[in-house]
Amino acid sequence: MGFTNQHLLFFLCFALVVVVGLWANPILARPLDHHKALSKRERHELWMARHERVYKDLKEKEKRFNIFKENVEHIENFNANASSTKSFKLGVNAFADLTNEEFVTTHTGYKKQFSYSKSMSSYSMTNGLSGDELPESLDWRNKGAVTGVKYQGNCGCCWAFSAVAAVEGLNYIRTGELSSFSEQELLDCVTSNSGCNGGEMTTAFEFIQQSQGLLTEAEYPYTGTQGQCQLTSGSDSVGAVKINSFQSLPKNNEDTLKQAVAQQPVSVGIDGSGSEFLYYKGGVFDGNCGQAMTHAVTIIGYGTDTYYGKDYWLVKNSWGETWGENGYMRIIRGQNQCGITFDASYPVL
């Protein structure tokens, strides 16, 4: 059978699809900050494709576009004015079509609880290191004690992710095995917290201490919504990790916090409600934030940025890898930034 015009047309169409695909993929992969020559609507379309965002109708899309446009302009203005005065940058991330209030409502979730006994051990340092003996820098990721960055979704249960990250680190330090444990178990079963409406880490530690332990992520996977507690009294509900107690650190004492982080990852409350915190992209964060704690994270190290000459805490967040430095933040150390010392605690084995 000979080569017909139909064959030629098919070949040209196929070649065009391949070329367009090769062109489009790099465009989608590049940061939106590199697409400033495009209109805001074009950038919004690219952003929607990248983050698989679909709106229910044109009215909702227009509303979200206007929020996106305002947020992008805020980010660009900040970066343009902060080039010589700030040690951090902002960036367009997966949350750019939300208002600040919407984001805080759905993606934070630190809430102080007063309805439990706090059966913690009396505070003491167990590693015996003084301030002069501590390493100048530390990153528990490099020691194998940190699981990958997770995403809490539209559920205000940061308290569960913060507590689990601290338990995961401690378990590795004690056993040499890195396991991912279940935030969903805490979300469903810690009745003294408020599930997706907030809670705190010491309540989660108390539950792990007084229950049969904490199951793995695979055994009790995360769904992003609070459901019925799936634990039973049988042996199949015995957790993969248990703790003996937990300790809370004194407020306004970053030297003591450093001693604790040198020993293991530490859960902390923090004010994560500001737009600069929300759109943090990289660097040492010393931006605007208060000390009214709204969010919970886990400190997994500390160090000094030699370029800016600033000491920092290394923080693991639960907003996915598109936020910050692949899901992490370096926040200035020595200034109690964002109230980072107000509610710091860690589990004990």
TIZA-843145 format. One line per field, with one value per residue (C-alpha): z, x, y. Coordinates in Angstrom, 3 decimals, always signed. Each point is the difference from the previous one (the first is absolute). Last residue first. Example, Ala and Ser with C-alpha at 12.3 -4.5 7.8 and 13.67 -1.06 7.14 Angstrom:
BEGIN
zz	(+7.140:+0.660)
xx	(+13.670:-1.370)
yy	(-1.060:-3.440)
END
This chain:
BEGIN
zz	(+75.248:+0.396:-2.278:-0.683:+0.897:-0.999:+0.726:+0.303:-1.454:-3.666:+0.765:-3.628:+0.397:+3.533:-1.019:+0.303:-3.108:-3.344:-1.825:-2.593:-1.517:-1.468:-2.561:-3.016:+1.249:+0.587:-1.225:-3.093:+2.063:+1.993:+2.669:+3.030:+1.153:+1.030:+1.643:+0.029:+2.631:-1.051:+0.821:-2.348:-1.720:-3.238:-2.236:+2.800:+0.898:+3.483:+1.296:+1.519:-0.150:-0.285:+1.555:-0.496:-0.975:+1.582:-1.067:+1.434:+2.809:+0.925:+0.022:-2.978:-3.448:-2.439:-1.551:+1.398:-2.207:-0.949:-3.710:-2.113:-1.433:+2.762:-1.430:+3.132:+2.435:-1.855:-0.076:+3.794:+1.883:+0.833:+3.610:+1.500:+2.208:+0.363:-0.248:+0.556:-2.048:+2.181:+2.350:-1.693:-0.287:+3.810:+0.611:-2.561:+1.777:+3.254:-1.632:-1.639:+3.357:-0.232:+1.349:+1.903:-1.859:+0.236:+0.502:-1.077:+1.492:-0.552:-3.750:-2.221:-3.609:-2.366:+1.688:+1.302:-1.886:-1.339:+3.595:+0.720:+1.860:-3.227:-1.778:-2.976:+1.537:-1.971:-2.531:-0.273:-3.533:-1.844:-0.854:+1.541:+0.114:+3.085:-0.586:-2.736:+2.057:+2.889:+3.217:+3.191:+3.490:+2.096:+1.588:+2.955:-1.483:-3.521:+1.369:+2.180:-2.967:-1.993:+2.838:+0.194:-3.701:-0.020:-1.539:-2.912:-1.930:-2.129:+3.130:+3.060:+2.600:+3.137:-2.207:-1.316:-2.081:-3.504:-0.552:+2.034:-2.053:-3.164:+0.779:-0.333:+0.126:-2.685:+0.994:+0.151:+1.716:+2.076:+3.142:+2.531:-2.357:-2.584:+2.545:+1.195:-3.504:-0.783:+3.353:-0.754:-3.506:+1.484:+2.437:-2.697:-2.402:+2.691:+1.069:-3.651:+0.165:-1.585:-2.954:-3.553:-0.939:+2.681:-2.448:+0.833:-0.395:-0.106:+3.173:+2.293:+2.121:-2.676:+1.528:-2.826:+0.540:+3.682:-1.044:+2.568:+0.241:+2.528:+1.831:+3.705:+2.488:+0.847:+0.776:+2.406:-1.030:+2.497:-2.569:+2.339:+0.576:+2.683:+0.215:+2.326:-1.807:-1.746:+0.990:-1.424:+1.724:-2.756:-0.643:-0.519:-3.726:-1.927:-3.684:-2.845:-3.159:-3.146:-3.513:-0.202:+2.043:-0.583:-3.755:-0.193:+2.030:-2.208:-3.073:-2.216:-3.680:+0.765:+2.125:-2.226:+0.044:-1.429:+1.698:+2.799:+0.719:+3.106:+1.557:-0.449:-0.546:-3.376:-2.164:+2.204:-2.207:-3.148:+1.984:+1.889:-3.131:-1.802:+2.868:+0.419:-3.762:+0.013:+2.921:-1.678:-3.280:+1.761:+1.926:-3.256:-1.727:+2.836:-0.379:-3.774:+0.347:+2.493:-2.421:-2.904:+1.744:+2.396:-0.170:-0.949:+1.368:-1.226:+1.679:-3.190:-2.209:+2.308:+0.218:-3.788:-0.283:+2.705:-1.847:-3.133:+1.935:+1.617:-3.441:-1.070:+0.052:+3.710:-0.757:+1.949:+3.366:-0.963:+0.692:-3.022:-0.266:-1.859:-2.648:-0.206:-0.671:-2.592:-2.603:-0.124:-0.132:-2.780:-2.033:+0.518:-0.904:-3.152:-1.067:+0.372:-2.079:-2.716:-0.109:-0.234:-2.854:-1.851:+0.414:-1.317:-2.959:-0.885:+0.422:-2.058:+0.995)
xx	(+11.276:-0.874:-2.146:+0.734:-1.378:+0.175:-2.897:+1.103:+3.500:-0.904:-2.026:+0.160:+3.743:+1.270:+2.839:+3.024:-0.556:-1.320:-2.230:+1.271:-3.032:-0.729:-2.486:+2.304:+1.569:-3.268:-3.278:-0.198:+1.184:-3.191:-1.568:+1.006:+3.071:+3.491:+1.989:+3.721:+0.682:+2.253:+3.082:+0.641:+3.213:-1.868:+2.345:+1.236:-3.460:+0.434:-1.367:-2.958:-1.760:-3.245:-2.423:-3.522:-3.024:-3.254:-2.189:-2.120:+2.147:-0.652:+3.626:-0.058:+1.452:+1.732:+3.135:+3.234:+0.083:+3.487:-0.043:-2.685:-3.519:-2.180:-3.476:-1.998:+2.576:+0.001:-3.804:-0.178:-1.886:+2.811:+0.492:+1.834:-0.522:+2.940:+0.758:+3.654:+2.296:+2.614:+2.980:+1.549:-3.574:-0.300:+3.223:-1.070:-3.332:+1.886:+2.031:-3.165:-1.592:-3.122:-2.269:+1.233:-0.115:-2.791:+0.871:-1.593:-0.568:+0.814:-0.519:-1.272:+0.675:-1.456:-3.373:-2.032:-3.303:+0.208:+0.391:-3.652:-1.536:-1.015:+1.225:-1.914:-0.946:-2.935:+0.849:+1.783:+0.840:+3.311:+0.033:+3.322:+0.775:-0.333:+2.116:+2.117:+0.551:+1.250:-1.923:+0.645:+0.154:-2.276:-1.581:+1.188:+3.279:-1.359:-2.985:+2.252:+2.208:-3.055:-1.143:+3.542:-0.215:-2.911:-3.451:-1.928:-3.256:+1.037:-0.118:-1.073:+2.417:-1.141:-1.410:+3.366:-1.270:-0.806:+2.672:+2.573:-0.551:-0.009:+3.463:+1.331:+3.689:+2.683:+2.890:+3.752:+1.863:+3.155:-1.903:+0.393:+0.905:-2.488:-2.827:+0.870:-0.230:-3.307:-1.410:+0.912:-1.477:-3.178:-0.449:+0.327:-2.274:-2.678:+0.145:-0.258:-3.544:-1.943:-1.230:+0.023:+3.109:+2.388:+2.841:+3.100:+3.723:+2.065:+1.029:+2.676:+2.540:+2.523:+2.950:+0.100:-3.685:+0.735:+1.864:+2.375:+2.266:+2.484:-0.038:-0.803:+2.857:+0.022:-3.738:+0.379:-0.609:-1.372:-2.151:-2.965:-0.907:-2.652:-3.627:-2.254:-1.776:-3.285:-3.457:-1.691:-3.337:-2.404:-2.708:+2.002:+0.756:+1.966:-0.855:+2.473:-2.000:+1.694:-1.162:-3.754:-0.715:+3.441:-0.388:-3.439:+1.119:+3.033:-2.186:+0.421:+0.994:+3.742:-0.094:+2.053:+2.993:+0.997:+3.219:+1.317:+3.646:+2.163:+2.896:-1.611:+1.460:+1.753:-2.475:-2.970:-1.735:-0.205:-0.728:-2.866:-1.487:+0.122:-1.678:-2.756:-0.632:-0.295:-2.444:-2.233:-0.066:-0.793:-2.860:-1.387:+0.414:-1.805:-3.055:+0.048:+0.220:-2.866:-2.202:+1.089:-1.183:+1.034:+3.698:+2.740:+3.550:+2.404:+2.943:+2.017:-3.025:-1.481:+3.341:+0.301:-3.521:+0.786:+3.150:-2.008:-2.501:+2.801:+1.400:+3.212:+3.326:+0.281:+0.252:+3.187:-1.690:-2.416:+2.788:+0.844:-1.527:-3.085:+2.104:+2.328:-3.028:-1.577:+2.782:+0.570:-3.735:-0.470:+2.735:-1.483:-3.510:+1.315:+1.842:-3.189:-1.952:+2.696:+0.050:-3.786:-0.070:+2.722:-1.868:-3.167:+1.931:+0.944:+3.164:-0.576:-1.495)
yy	(+6.752:+3.677:+2.169:+3.667:+3.411:+3.665:+2.342:+3.626:-0.423:+0.625:+3.112:+1.205:+0.657:-0.572:+2.331:-2.292:-2.111:+1.249:-2.448:-2.471:-1.633:-3.422:-1.347:+0.036:+3.245:+1.802:-1.476:-2.214:-2.993:-0.459:+2.211:-2.085:+1.943:-1.109:+2.810:+0.769:+2.658:+2.850:+2.055:+2.899:+1.072:+0.721:-1.987:-2.262:-1.276:-1.441:-3.298:-1.797:-3.339:-1.943:+2.488:-1.337:+2.079:+1.169:+2.925:+2.798:+1.376:+3.616:+1.149:+2.317:-0.290:+2.323:-1.399:-1.408:-3.087:-1.158:-0.789:-1.652:+0.101:+1.447:+0.608:-0.900:+1.426:+3.331:-0.077:-0.277:-2.710:-2.393:+1.081:-2.967:-3.025:-2.341:-3.722:-0.981:-2.265:-1.762:+0.591:+3.022:+1.289:-0.142:+1.912:+2.587:+0.435:+0.554:+2.762:+1.358:+0.769:+2.152:-2.744:-3.027:-3.326:-2.534:-3.643:-3.252:-3.430:-3.668:-0.088:-2.794:-0.927:-2.611:+0.199:-2.903:+0.109:-3.575:-1.204:+0.630:+2.944:+1.665:+3.103:+1.362:+3.338:+1.367:+2.672:+3.349:+1.031:+0.168:-3.707:-1.089:-3.693:-2.272:-3.119:+1.580:+3.164:-2.129:-0.539:+1.964:-1.451:-2.198:+3.045:+2.101:+1.220:+0.468:+1.955:+2.162:+0.786:+1.121:+2.254:+1.361:+0.868:+2.382:+0.129:+1.412:-0.024:-2.977:-2.155:+1.977:-1.381:-1.846:-2.765:-1.121:-2.965:+1.200:+2.653:-1.929:-3.142:+2.101:+1.380:-3.527:-0.811:-0.045:-2.242:+0.619:-2.835:+0.575:-0.991:+2.848:+2.848:-1.272:-0.126:+3.511:+1.397:-1.702:+1.168:+3.622:-0.257:-1.530:+2.891:+2.666:-1.874:-0.426:+3.665:+1.061:-1.369:+2.854:-2.034:+1.321:-1.975:-1.274:-0.488:-2.050:+0.713:-3.177:-1.812:+1.426:-1.940:-0.944:+1.863:+2.523:+0.682:+0.713:+3.133:+1.440:+3.017:+1.336:-3.321:+0.305:-0.109:+3.700:-0.062:-2.873:-3.587:-2.537:-1.796:-0.393:+3.622:+0.321:+1.065:-1.955:-2.793:+0.705:-1.170:+3.085:-0.628:+0.968:+2.562:+3.191:-0.099:+2.600:+0.062:-0.405:-0.645:+1.330:-0.854:+0.602:+3.124:+1.536:-0.483:+1.531:+3.032:+0.562:-0.079:-3.026:-0.113:-0.044:-3.145:-2.326:+2.352:+3.376:+1.077:+2.183:+0.680:+0.058:+1.910:+3.384:+3.480:-0.027:-1.908:+0.846:+2.580:-2.130:-3.172:+1.638:+1.540:-3.350:-1.862:+2.616:+0.050:-3.797:+0.122:+2.598:-1.926:-3.282:+1.605:+1.449:-3.369:-1.766:+2.219:-0.396:-3.785:-0.040:+1.928:-2.200:-3.175:-2.785:+0.777:-2.461:+0.207:-2.654:+1.782:+0.415:+0.517:+2.637:+1.815:+0.046:+1.422:+2.569:+1.002:+0.555:+2.087:+2.022:+0.753:-1.666:+1.822:-0.818:-3.710:-0.736:+0.646:-2.758:-2.471:-2.193:-3.466:+1.123:+1.702:-2.981:-2.256:+2.244:+0.063:-3.752:-0.577:+2.550:-1.675:-3.463:+1.152:+1.714:-3.135:-2.043:+2.501:-0.006:-3.798:-0.243:+2.517:-1.915:-3.273:+1.629:+1.398:-3.553:-2.077:-3.136:-3.359)
END
